Amino acid sequence: MVDPLILILFLITGAASGWLGADFLPSTMLEGVTNLEGLKVVLAGFGSLLGLLIGLLFQQLRTRLTQQIRSTPTDLLVSRSIGLILGLLVANLLLAPILLLPLPNEIFFIKPLIAVLSNIVFGVLGYSLAEVHGRTFLRLFNPNSTEALLISEGILTPATAKILDTSVIIDGRIKALLKCALIEGQVIVAQSVIEELQTLSDSSNTEKRSKGRRGLKLLNELRKSYKKKLVLNSTKYEGDGTDEKLLKLTEDTGGTLITADFNLSQVAQVKNLNVLNLSDLIIALRPEVQPGEELNLKIVREGKEENQGIAYLDDGTMVVIEGAKELIGERLNVIVTGALQTPTGRMIFGKFEKNNTPTTKSEQTNRSSG
């Protein structure tokens, strides 16, 4: 019932504007008009048509805003409103001395122009800051929340927002981290990341198209599973490429960038930004192997150097074994001699005691149980 009333109001308003607007036309334009009433009818018709179009646009905008408001948590709506109000308040406080300046009539238009631009800039800035940090701010005013009290006293620091890189979304491991509750705070997906995934999905390259679609599918799953935790940031940053825009977003929000891109994590560290490289996390969670420890491993292939054999631990760590080239397919008791940490992973070195005979996995199990 409301939608037809809105269209009727815009239609009537447009028609009335066209009808009454004829009286305000310059006299030079009305000199050749013989039928003023007919001109009013024509202008009223054009005005009603324009009002109807504006009414349809307003109706679509109203529908979208209503859906967004219904799906947005109340605390986030309140924080956004407070951020917008504070942004406008700061803008007008800064404008007060500027508006009092005496300016010549030739450049008097600068005052309203500055007023409009400053209100837009500070309003959007306040809204954006509230979108990221608003909930933390509101928790400070909740006396019934133990977490809020600890934060206000400085005992507990609020969880920083986590900003996802495209590589992490395509990788898919972020889903497991969220499921295990290892990622605290809000998870932010930047607009540039969504655009990059969409570009990959539309690519003619099969591999890129598959990655893009896998990333978008994962985002949809996370959106359904973590409605309040996942935030889509629509702020558009200037810059070349997604990486530069993500670095700017991380700097503005003070959050932590989560990525699987080694180069991006290095740039973030140079800029003194908080960054978590998933590859570093996986390496840190691998079990430690000490020199002198004995392992029972299966030689799967030969190494690059002469007389080397290659085996792998259960977590995928490569083990280079001296003197095991001719024993591919056999299980050996290997003594660990050292380890090498690289940016891409860890490599373990070991040696095969030639006086030890190859053992099968069942023999090793029986020996351990005995």
NUMI-78095 format. One line per 3 residues: their letters; for each residue x, y, z of N, C-alpha, C. Coordinates in steps of 0.001 Angstrom, whole numbers, plus 500000, padded with zeros to 6 digits. Atoms other than C-alpha are relative to their C-alpha. Last residue first. Layout:
<pts>
a = X:Y:Z:X:Y:Z:X:Y:Z  ...
</pts>
This chain:
<pts>
gss = 499244:500924:499161:557679:445605:522266:500836:500728:501002  500917:500559:498998:555166:448149:521051:500690:499042:500935  500379:498942:499040:557899:450165:519331:499109:499425:501103
rnt = 498820:499687:499201:559443:447062:517703:499658:501033:501070  499822:501088:499037:556020:445866:516521:501160:500270:500940  501101:499935:499032:555340:449230:514938:500159:498932:501071
qes = 499733:498860:499119:558754:449338:513238:498943:500120:501081  498882:500374:499128:558220:445840:511867:500313:501105:500986  500548:500914:498994:554777:446833:510551:501094:499569:500976
ktt = 500757:499223:499011:556251:449874:508812:499456:499100:501103  501355:499680:500465:558852:447799:507048:499274:500725:501116  501096:500620:499266:562497:447949:508005:498680:500380:499363
ptn = 501314:499396:500228:565653:448599:506013:498913:499240:500738  500715:500607:501119:568807:447195:507667:498659:500692:499825  501412:500256:499693:570957:449434:509816:499324:499399:498779
nke = 500050:501277:499295:574728:449057:509232:498584:499644:500432  499935:501117:500935:574463:451721:506574:499955:498648:500692  498931:500847:499508:573261:454332:509061:500026:498724:499170
fkg = 500394:501400:499880:571155:456669:507012:501198:499191:500442  499045:500954:500556:571639:460351:507503:499526:498580:500283  499736:501173:499194:569262:463224:508004:501010:499089:499321
fim = 498918:500828:500535:568459:466707:506806:500247:498836:500955  499267:500748:498989:565169:468497:507429:501053:499125:499307  499345:501166:500580:563712:471216:505197:500859:499353:501079
rgt = 498894:500528:499212:561216:473812:506381:500535:498736:499342  500226:501171:499183:558838:476022:504431:501252:499584:500749  501076:500829:500534:558517:478715:501766:499719:498761:500840
ptq = 501267:499260:500052:560493:481430:503546:498824:499166:499520  500041:499119:501171:563197:478849:504406:498685:500754:499993  501251:499261:500128:564077:477117:507694:500103:500948:498815
lag = 499829:498701:500652:566847:474526:507470:498645:500634:499813  501198:499486:500673:567066:471519:509756:500299:501379:499442  500215:498551:499982:569863:469352:511142:498732:500367:499266
tvi = 498728:499278:499802:571344:465878:511587:499822:501505:500051  500091:498585:500394:568191:463776:512067:501329:500689:500319  499571:499134:498898:569024:460032:512284:499986:501451:499496
vnl = 499208:498835:500391:567016:457936:509837:500321:500823:501239  499823:499257:498759:565698:454410:510447:501002:501125:499723  498701:499979:499336:564712:453337:506975:499915:500695:501350
reg = 500125:499217:498771:561566:452314:505112:501300:499861:500781  499739:500665:498726:562206:451127:501555:499775:500959:501166  501074:500941:499713:560603:452409:498330:500167:499277:501316
ile = 501333:499419:500255:563784:454106:497114:498935:498914:500179  500985:500685:499157:566845:452474:498716:498595:500590:499849  500263:501331:500538:569542:453247:496127:498902:499254:500764
kag = 500456:499929:501390:569501:456984:496815:499575:498634:499478  501237:500782:500143:569657:456583:500604:499480:499978:498574  499718:501422:500163:573235:457645:501343:498792:499136:499783
eiv = 498740:500361:500649:572331:461067:502720:500156:498479:499938  499255:501046:499302:568704:461682:503578:501238:499633:499184  498928:500401:500909:566852:464895:502656:500926:499051:500754
vmt = 498816:500463:499286:563583:465174:504603:501020:499494:498968  499070:500825:500764:560727:467217:503149:501233:499682:500836  498639:499472:499945:557992:468441:505500:500957:499043:499282
gdd = 499525:499582:501312:554563:467271:504320:501401:500567:499980  500509:498663:500303:552848:467133:507719:500514:500532:498666  501453:500035:500158:553282:463347:507946:499418:501363:499635
lya = 500718:500204:498744:557013:463664:507332:498504:500024:499740  500873:498928:499522:558442:463254:503853:499402:499616:501341  501170:500517:499285:561311:461268:502321:499189:501187:500521
igq = 500991:499051:499474:563973:462104:499738:498862:499243:500661  501378:500460:500109:567130:460132:498980:499069:500990:500679  501017:499517:499054:570590:461505:498321:498650:499362:499715
nee = 500239:500970:498928:573470:459574:496657:499023:500490:501065  499617:501399:500176:574571:462520:494510:499738:499195:501273  498575:500286:499876:572679:465776:494990:500250:498491:499893
kge = 499273:499280:501044:569223:466504:493636:501488:499671:500023  499794:498569:499819:567486:463864:495706:500779:500621:498861  498613:499608:499823:566084:460457:494773:500129:501510:500101
rvi = 499328:499640:501250:562474:459497:495353:501443:500405:500311  500957:499947:501113:560025:458070:497905:500664:500365:498675  499337:499243:501064:562281:456883:500739:499106:499964:498767
kln = 499971:500719:501274:559967:455742:503559:500642:500894:498939  500578:499350:501170:560708:457116:506998:500127:499117:498774  500160:501100:500942:561364:455802:510507:499225:500526:498801
lee = 501274:500069:500690:562716:458701:512502:499985:498785:499088  500096:501081:500978:565514:458885:515074:498591:499923:499436  501237:500763:499889:566211:462164:516861:499933:498966:498880
gpq = 499777:501205:499224:569862:463239:516920:498770:499142:500152  498852:500791:500471:569083:466769:515802:500282:498831:500933  498709:499625:499461:565612:467838:517062:501118:499147:499393
vep = 499146:501178:500124:562352:467698:515104:501404:500417:500398  498559:499787:500045:559709:470248:516123:500735:498653:499916  499245:500543:498856:556099:469565:515286:501499:500187:499808
rla = 499405:501300:500291:554554:471916:512702:500799:499500:501208  500773:501069:499385:552362:474688:514127:500575:498612:499721  499865:499917:498545:554920:477434:513419:499281:498848:500705
iil = 498646:500423:499635:555186:476362:509782:500170:499983:501519  499936:501444:500208:551406:476587:509370:501373:499460:500398  500796:500647:498955:551380:480039:510931:500068:498480:499880
dsl = 499231:499938:498750:554250:481240:508742:499262:499298:501133  498889:500938:500164:552358:480036:505657:500874:499974:501254  500471:501346:499687:549228:481775:506902:501105:498954:499854
nlv = 499797:500833:501183:551065:485102:506950:499612:498568:500359  499896:501420:499677:549627:487329:509666:500093:499231:498694  500236:500952:501087:550157:491071:509314:500189:498586:500520
nln = 500254:501331:499452:550043:494088:511628:499638:499050:498865  501406:500348:499856:551532:497064:509804:499880:498605:500605  500294:500121:498566:555045:498503:510227:498506:499763:500251
kvq = 500849:498862:499657:555234:499602:506560:499578:499990:501469  499187:498804:500241:558166:497207:506094:499222:501256:500382  499048:499897:498891:556073:494479:507746:500892:501221:499837
avq = 500751:499570:498816:553233:495118:505285:500923:500153:501204  500279:498572:500169:555678:494914:502361:499257:500547:501210  498747:499284:499806:556948:491550:503648:499808:501509:499872
sln = 499713:499984:498564:553407:490220:504053:501302:500741:500294  500904:499044:499357:552597:491254:500485:500262:500079:501496  499554:498641:500339:555690:489475:499153:499125:501059:500675
fda = 498760:499685:499288:554884:486232:501009:500432:501447:499748  499044:499447:500957:551264:486092:499805:501252:500457:500758  499126:501130:500298:549203:483830:502067:501060:500415:498997
til = 499650:500282:501387:547481:486799:503663:500800:498716:499908  499772:501444:500091:545790:488015:506831:500208:499651:498533  500162:500539:501349:546124:491773:507391:500350:498518:500017
tgg = 498957:500968:500350:545634:492790:511003:499697:499421:498626  500272:501422:499903:543628:495896:511859:501206:499151:499639  499172:500542:498935:544642:499486:512566:499799:498515:500205
tde = 500793:500664:498966:541654:500599:510508:500837:499522:501180  501082:499137:499511:543417:503191:508366:499248:499374:501166  499437:498845:499288:546682:501253:508003:498909:500873:500603
tlk = 499399:500491:498755:544928:498001:507140:500560:501149:500830  501107:500355:499103:542757:499784:504576:500527:499513:501347  500599:498741:499536:545835:501420:503019:498852:499732:500969
llk = 499051:499401:499060:547635:498055:502844:499449:501312:500560  500101:500741:498736:544564:496471:501272:500937:500570:501051  501242:499576:499353:544456:499201:498611:499814:499289:501339
edt = 499806:498638:499490:548115:498618:497744:498761:500502:500732  499067:500021:498866:547574:494869:497455:500177:501381:500614  500690:500345:498751:544456:495210:495297:500928:500078:501200
gdg = 500092:501389:499580:546226:496965:492469:499349:499815:501353  499787:500961:501076:547409:500478:491789:499950:498588:500567  498759:500759:500012:545950:502893:494300:500049:499036:498843
eyk = 499211:499760:501206:542971:504977:495354:501297:499205:500083  498711:499338:499842:540792:503458:498018:500660:500191:498637  499183:500119:501205:537104:502643:497703:501268:500840:500167
tsn = 499151:498829:500218:535360:502027:501029:500905:499775:498789  500238:499427:501332:532752:499278:500616:500848:501233:499714  499619:498590:499978:533946:497158:503539:499910:500573:498589
lvl = 499580:499613:501342:532065:493859:503682:500264:501504:499998  500386:498642:500410:531935:492745:507307:500553:500266:498606  499453:499641:501308:531976:489120:508494:499447:501351:499560
kkk = 498538:499952:499916:531427:488595:512240:500626:500495:498698  499567:498805:499276:527748:489496:512262:501517:500160:499983  500695:498798:500473:526672:487046:509549:500534:501263:500666
ysk = 499521:498963:499071:529251:484341:510255:499415:501348:499591  499622:500578:498710:527829:481121:508719:500355:501056:501046  501145:500686:499397:525880:482651:505827:500329:499496:501402
rle = 501054:499006:499760:528553:485202:504939:498797:499364:500690  499637:499272:498784:531272:482571:505337:498933:501020:500368  500128:500920:498869:529516:480330:502814:500335:500695:501318
nll = 501437:500219:499764:529042:483224:500384:499777:499063:501178  500534:498784:499379:532709:484163:500755:498514:499857:500306  499587:500003:498601:533743:480564:500048:499464:501227:500738
klg = 500804:501015:499313:531698:480518:496846:500334:499956:501486  501342:499427:499808:533283:483803:495751:499084:499019:500725  499942:498946:498991:536768:482349:496325:498640:500613:500281
rrg = 499802:500646:498696:536017:479119:494474:500043:501042:501112  501288:500567:499599:534575:481128:491576:500101:499304:501351  500938:498931:499682:537707:483240:491343:498667:499463:500493
ksr = 499602:499368:498740:540056:480267:491571:499002:501073:500420  500289:500939:498922:538169:478340:488859:500352:500590:501372  501454:500010:499818:538188:481352:486542:499597:499069:501142
ket = 500384:498771:499301:541929:481767:487074:498495:500025:500266  499481:500062:498637:542566:478118:486179:499605:501232:500810  500764:500974:499203:540283:478171:483133:500446:499974:501457
nss = 499102:501048:499535:541747:481367:481664:499259:499068:500967  500045:501063:501018:539000:483337:479919:500916:498838:500364  498819:500163:500838:538576:485396:483092:499807:498864:498989
dsl = 500355:499689:501387:535101:486264:484395:501158:499784:499036  501115:500871:500389:535668:484553:487745:499594:500200:498547  499489:501352:500210:539094:486202:488067:498905:499054:499527
tql = 499190:499956:501220:537528:489632:487565:500574:498623:499676  500936:499952:501124:534865:488819:490168:500744:500025:498666  500583:501331:500141:537543:487753:492631:499023:499940:498829
eei = 498964:500863:500574:539405:491009:491993:499488:498573:499816  499855:499671:501418:536220:493045:492524:501056:499118:499335  501177:500540:500691:535532:491241:495804:500092:500273:498502
vsq = 499842:501453:500024:539092:491944:496963:498829:499352:499263  499013:500319:501031:538815:495626:495998:500216:498496:499874  500665:499943:501296:535600:495937:498030:500959:499623:498881
avi = 499997:498710:500689:537473:494840:501137:499291:499900:498655  499704:500291:501403:536523:491777:503181:499853:501308:499231  500349:499004:501013:536723:492484:506903:500425:499498:498625
vqg = 499271:500360:501213:536630:489817:509624:499518:500910:498875  500738:500018:501257:535541:491165:512988:500918:499686:498825  500377:498706:500561:537383:490221:516135:499238:499845:498693
eil = 500844:499161:499151:539121:486951:516917:499699:501324:499316  500018:498624:500496:540427:484350:514449:499023:500800:500850  498648:499472:499857:541360:481044:516111:500107:501448:499533
ack = 500002:498796:499157:537696:480174:516675:501401:500521:500261  499307:500351:498750:538186:476642:515251:500097:501186:500961  500770:501068:499366:535570:477352:512574:500605:499603:501333
lla = 501201:499403:499407:537231:480654:511762:499178:498946:500743  499559:499160:498886:540602:478951:511240:498818:500650:500704  499668:500868:498870:538967:476217:509155:500446:500808:501210
kir = 501258:500576:499518:537329:478778:506862:500242:499116:501212  500588:499049:499062:540587:480724:506558:498694:499468:500582  499694:500398:498625:542157:477625:505012:499409:500945:501033
gdi = 501066:500738:499326:540320:478230:501720:500268:499646:501440  499335:501115:499334:543332:479211:499595:499004:499130:500764  499862:501058:501003:541126:481384:497376:500600:498752:500629
ivs = 501348:500447:500332:540076:483447:500400:500059:498862:498989  500520:500766:498860:543629:483671:501726:498621:499436:499683  499321:501297:499960:545035:484712:498337:499467:499122:501128
tdl = 500594:500891:501001:542445:487493:497991:500603:498602:500080  499439:499818:501341:543602:489100:501240:499346:498999:499051  499649:501156:500814:541411:489126:504320:500541:500423:498644
ika = 500264:499634:501398:541411:491968:506847:500518:498887:499104  499166:500813:500876:541131:490929:510508:499587:500264:498558  500694:500549:501162:539776:493586:512870:500987:499235:499121
tap = 499908:499206:501218:541676:494009:516098:499239:499319:498879  499481:500743:501152:540480:492342:519276:500003:500894:498766  501013:500506:500931:539987:494797:522130:500651:499309:498811
tli = 500047:499188:501219:542814:495046:524680:498970:499414:499046  500230:500787:501207:542212:493618:528127:499922:500938:498801  499501:501342:499721:543617:495109:531326:499904:499130:498759
ges = 498727:500239:500661:543262:498699:530068:500592:498630:500268  498925:499888:499011:540573:499577:532591:501379:499738:499398  499954:498623:499527:538048:500300:529817:501120:500216:501020
ill = 499474:499136:501065:538867:497003:528123:500154:501427:500496  498583:500301:500157:538454:494997:531325:500639:500881:498932  499280:499462:498847:535143:496712:532044:501497:499764:499874
aet = 499952:498551:500121:533861:496084:528528:500773:500633:501155  499010:499664:501036:534810:492401:528719:500142:501506:499868  498677:500170:499389:532936:492057:531982:501091:500380:499015
snp = 499117:500882:500745:529834:493483:530309:501368:499943:500675  500294:501381:499642:527193:494871:532633:500913:499004:499302  499442:500328:498671:528655:498386:532515:499763:498558:500403
nfl = 500878:501027:499444:528066:498654:528749:500547:499555:501347  501073:499347:499241:529608:501960:527703:499002:498995:500573  499413:499246:498891:532951:500481:526615:498939:500623:500887
rlf = 499797:500901:498869:531055:497906:524559:500612:500717:501199  501246:500147:499255:529808:500726:522344:500166:499092:501213  500310:498747:499316:533341:501692:521272:498741:499857:500852
trg = 499055:499902:498880:534250:498091:520441:499721:501247:500819  500447:500939:498971:531098:497867:518362:500920:500020:501215  501181:499539:499260:531908:501028:516473:499587:499083:501125
hve = 499712:499974:498560:535471:500124:515495:498779:500336:500850  498930:500927:499626:535034:499043:511849:500148:499903:501518  500297:501326:500540:531678:500554:510870:501028:498971:500452
als = 500977:500648:499123:532254:503499:513191:499674:498594:499528  499325:500345:498747:535424:504430:511323:499055:499274:500953  499064:501096:500266:533604:504269:507984:500708:499552:501277
ygl = 500770:501211:500254:530652:506377:509182:500928:498804:499823  500576:500439:498729:532937:509021:510683:499211:498705:499858  498897:500446:499146:534929:509238:507452:499490:499475:501344
vgf = 499581:501322:500482:531768:509377:505307:501126:499440:500866  501100:500933:499763:530415:512260:507412:500358:498581:499579  499959:500379:498585:533800:514008:507485:498854:499044:500358
vin = 498753:500693:499666:534072:513975:503683:499996:499514:501451  499970:501315:500658:530430:514801:502938:501227:499205:500438  501014:500853:499371:530242:517583:505508:499983:498601:499398
slv = 499501:500402:498677:533543:519021:504286:498987:499106:500722  498928:500989:500130:532384:519000:500653:500488:499510:501356  500550:501258:500517:529053:520738:501351:501080:498908:499970
ail = 500909:500567:499004:530552:523453:503576:499470:498640:499547  499180:500596:498938:533485:524057:501215:499110:499324:501053  499320:501154:500602:531047:524611:498322:500853:499275:501045
pki = 500906:501167:500037:528800:526810:500467:500646:498756:499400  500484:500388:498669:531778:529053:501310:499027:498832:499957  499057:500949:499407:533410:529046:497866:499497:499502:501357
ffi = 500509:501360:500167:530325:530642:496267:500914:498953:500647  500842:500335:498858:531396:534004:497713:499492:498558:499930  499635:501351:499570:534242:534181:495209:499172:499566:501212
enp = 499612:500810:501159:533041:537174:493172:500323:498563:500404  501171:500613:500616:531140:538636:496119:500364:499074:498846  500628:499200:501066:534370:539248:497959:498840:499247:499370
lpl = 499511:500299:501344:534993:537197:501112:499324:500899:498976  500614:499125:501024:534662:538197:504769:500640:499727:498636  499039:499187:500758:535639:535164:506879:499281:500871:498984
lli = 499985:498628:499488:532899:534043:509266:500970:500901:499249  501213:499302:500441:532164:530894:507227:499962:501447:500483  499910:499744:501443:535761:529736:507648:498804:500799:499514
pal = 499131:498841:500280:535691:530179:511430:500110:500324:498510  500437:498750:499367:532578:527957:511756:500943:501169:499727  500514:499038:500985:533602:525315:509211:499702:501370:500609
lln = 498878:499483:500793:535838:523377:511592:499548:501062:499007  499139:499250:499082:532971:523011:514041:501196:500601:499264  500602:498683:499786:530665:522080:511156:500793:500836:501005
avl = 499954:499212:501232:532926:519231:510007:499460:501409:500222  498624:499536:500173:533454:517945:513545:500110:500892:498769  499734:499011:498952:529693:517761:514089:501407:500574:499861
lgl = 500650:498739:500402:529137:516044:510733:500262:501100:501034  499307:499481:501177:531698:513348:511630:499426:501326:499535  498740:499414:499546:530224:512945:515109:500797:500575:498833
ilg = 500303:498752:499279:526750:512458:513641:501283:500679:500466  500434:498996:500967:527986:509907:511091:499743:501344:500671  498842:499601:500798:529928:507955:513719:499645:501074:498983
isr = 499161:499146:499151:526937:507955:516078:501217:500490:499230  500700:498714:499838:524690:506663:513294:500834:500965:500842  499898:499259:501264:527200:503962:512362:499345:501377:500118
svl = 498625:499501:500117:527522:502897:516020:500190:500790:498703  499797:498905:499045:523749:502671:516408:501396:500595:499849  500779:498842:500465:523322:500636:513231:500223:501202:500910
ldt = 499276:499443:501138:526164:498304:514280:499274:501218:499426  498842:499275:499485:524602:497784:517712:500813:500627:498872  500381:498715:499412:521257:496974:516090:501205:500793:500481
pts = 500193:500031:498545:522647:494247:513839:499744:501401:500570  498861:499449:499260:522175:494794:510075:499720:499954:501501  498946:501010:499871:519804:492480:508166:501202:500485:500804
riq = 500531:501187:499337:516713:494631:508712:501074:498954:500238  500238:499679:498596:518585:497848:507930:499499:498769:500755  498708:499894:499324:519969:496403:504694:499824:500276:501483
qtl = 499410:501334:499887:516539:495235:503543:501327:500040:500750  500796:500764:499037:515000:498615:504322:500571:498610:500216  499652:499530:498654:517809:500476:502567:499254:499216:501070
rtr = 498644:500463:499671:517363:498346:499456:500397:500414:501407  500040:501456:499810:513596:498876:499385:501360:499458:500413  500662:500268:498723:513950:502644:499917:499954:498504:500295
lqq = 499057:499637:498942:516442:502914:497080:499422:499703:501372  498943:501010:499985:514122:501009:494772:501016:500269:501102  500590:501239:499497:511197:503263:495718:501033:498884:500073
fll = 500101:499871:498547:513266:506422:495288:499448:498719:500625  498644:500075:499460:514196:505324:491783:499996:500064:501523  499551:501387:500159:510544:504626:490970:501408:499805:500552
gil = 500694:500822:499015:509514:507999:492419:500405:498535:499923  499320:499774:498719:512162:509818:490388:499364:499155:501098  498690:500637:500085:510736:508229:487242:500776:500146:501311
lgl = 500209:501446:499950:507171:509166:488235:501333:499246:499952  500296:500371:498618:508220:512730:489048:499793:498503:500156  498749:499935:499261:509815:513056:485598:499803:499602:501462
lsg = 499170:501103:500483:506597:511869:483945:501341:499946:500749  500537:501228:499426:504516:514181:486135:500813:498783:499571  499683:500048:498569:506772:517121:485291:499490:498728:500652
fga = 498583:500327:499875:506566:516404:481547:500412:499872:501473  499820:501371:500478:502763:516322:481763:501447:499551:500108  500508:500889:498953:502651:519445:483946:500152:498537:499586
lvv = 498987:500061:498939:504898:521230:481444:499558:499097:501153  498844:500739:500528:502516:520335:478608:501074:499854:501082  500387:501414:500093:499454:521397:480617:501176:499154:499528
klg = 500020:500560:498651:501131:524668:481604:499656:498513:499991  498617:500167:499576:501974:525392:477988:500066:499387:501395  499478:501190:500693:498340:524764:477031:501441:499723:500382
eln = 500578:501167:499349:497195:527233:479682:500499:498709:499366  499278:500262:498764:499618:529856:478395:499463:498758:500706  500893:500773:499137:498239:529705:474865:500769:499598:501254
tvg = 501370:499470:500133:499780:532423:472723:499021:499294:500932  501005:500971:499583:503421:531855:473687:498620:500643:499933  500594:500669:501163:505849:533954:471639:498930:499006:500344
elm = 500496:499022:500968:506597:536396:474460:499310:499341:498811  501460:500014:500092:506774:533668:477129:499435:500965:498959  500438:501304:500499:510462:532894:476695:498495:499943:499807
tsp = 499548:500124:501399:511442:536569:476976:499564:498668:499393  500979:499356:500896:509265:536865:480095:500410:499890:498539  499658:498620:500398:511471:534378:481892:499000:500556:498990
lfd = 499142:499950:501181:509648:531260:483216:500314:501446:499641  498672:499487:499647:508325:531527:486745:500968:500013:498816  500101:498595:499592:504634:531232:485848:501366:500609:500314
agl = 500204:499170:501199:505287:528024:483901:499944:501478:500356  498728:499498:500510:506747:526464:487033:499859:500868:498773  499666:498729:499357:503298:526250:488614:501299:500584:499463
wgs = 501095:499036:500192:502099:523591:486149:500366:501362:500581  500054:499584:501398:505427:521720:485971:498945:501062:499750  498790:499215:500263:505863:521685:489733:500014:500495:498556
aag = 500195:498663:499420:502253:520582:490203:501214:500887:499747  500995:499279:500794:502730:517680:487766:499783:501419:500524  499428:499651:501298:505960:516598:489434:499036:500784:499138
til = 498995:498960:499781:504435:516769:492917:500635:500442:498686  500716:498735:499754:501356:514838:491778:500981:501148:500181  500703:499638:501236:503489:512063:490278:499297:501347:500150
fli = 498990:499482:500925:505851:511975:493271:499358:500448:498682  499499:498725:499472:502858:511661:495625:501047:500620:499076  501045:498979:500226:501220:508988:493442:500472:501369:500481
lil = 500019:499664:501434:504441:506959:493321:498978:501095:499702  498766:499264:500302:504807:507096:497112:500026:500433:498534  500163:498639:499475:501157:506124:497599:501235:500860:499706
pdv = 500844:499198:500908:501610:503134:495276:499807:501442:500473  499314:499744:501267:504605:501953:497390:499123:500760:498995  499148:498818:499892:502889:502354:500770:500629:500351:498656
m = 500831:498794:500000:500000:500000:500000:500869:501261:500000
</pts>
